[in-house]
Amino acid sequence: MPIPDQDMEKYRETARKRREAAEFQRLQRLDQAWKVARQAAQILCDEFQAREVAVFGSLVHPELFHLRSDIDLAVWGLEQGLYLQAVARVTSLDSDISVDLIAVEEASPSLREHIEDEAVHI
């Protein structure tokens, strides 16, 4: 039994509205993630004397960023003894968005290469 055109149009309209709402939420989260990343970079430089901070991963590829994406931060010049304090500080900035902090000097060569290839310094 075919679905009447009127019912099919209602279905299509509802599906379109759901897609638009999901995209709006994704873009809001993307914007919030950039705000948190900038705030974290400021804290890392001001409070922990980091030399440089960059974003990598899905945040620098908006088409890959989704509602469960996290923030990948690379940090240069962070004293090894301050790493855990820095992690605690930046992960507490937003309870909805997790932050992964990578001390570049301690990273594997392949991860360092990946970071250097796509890093956006902030």
N, C-alpha and C positions, 0 to 999 in steps of 0.2 A: 504494500500500500504506500503510494508516494506521499511525501510530506507536502502539505499545501504551501504555496508560494508565500503566503502571509506569515505562516509559522517559520518557514525557512529564513525569511528576512529578519524576523525577531531574533532568531538564533545567531545569524551573522552579525547583527548589531550588538548583541550581548558579547559575543566573542571579540569583536573589535574594541569595545569598551574595556574589556578585561586586559587585552594586549596593551592598550594605551595606559591603563592604570599601572600595569607591571613595568612598563618602560619608564613611566614617571617616577616610580619608586626606585628603579635602578639608577636613574640619573640623579635623584636626590642622594642616594647612598654614595655614588661616585663623587659628588660635590662634597659631601661630609667627609669622605675618606681623604680627599685632598686637603681639606681644612685640618684634619687630625695630623696628616703627614707633615704639613708646614709647622704646626704647633710642636710636634715631636722634634723636628729638625731644630727649631729655635731652642727648645729645652736642651737638646743634646749639645748644642754649641755653647749656650750660655751657662748651663749648670754643670756640664761634664767636660767642657773644653774640647769637644770634638772638632776636628779640623775641617771635616766635610761630611755632608749627608746627601744621599740620593735615594730616589724611589726607583724601584724596578718591579717587574712582574705585571700582573693584570692592571694595576693602576695606570701604568703608562701605555696600556693598550685598551682604550675604552670599549672597543668592540668585544673584548674578552671579559670585561668586568661584569660581575653578576651580583646578586643579592647576598651571596655568601662569601664573596671575595674578601681577602684581608689586605693589609698594607704591608708590603715588603720594603723595608728600609735598610740601606747599606750605610755604614758609618766608618769613617776613617779617623784615626788618631785618638780613639777612645782608650783610655788606660785600661789594661786588662783587669785590674782590681775593681774597677767601677762598672764593669759590664752588667752584672746582675742588678745593681741599683738602677742603672740606666734602663734596663729591660722593665723593671718594676714601674719605673716612672712613666715610660711611654705607653705601656700596656694599660695603664690606669686612666688614660685620657678619654676613652669612649668605651663604654661597656658593650656596645653593639658591634664594634669593629675591632677585630684583633690586629695586633701589630707584631710582625716578625722582624727582629733586629739582628742584622748580620754585621759582625765586626770583620771588615774586609781583610785585614791583616791576618786573621785567624781562619779565614775561609779556605776551602780546597781550591786548587788552581782552576778546576773547571767551573766552580761557582764564581770565582773572581772574574773569569773570562766572561761568563754570562752577565754578571753585573756590569762590567765595563762596556759590554756591547749595547746594553739598553738603558743604562742609568740616566735618569733625569735629575740633575743636581738641583737641590732646593736650599 
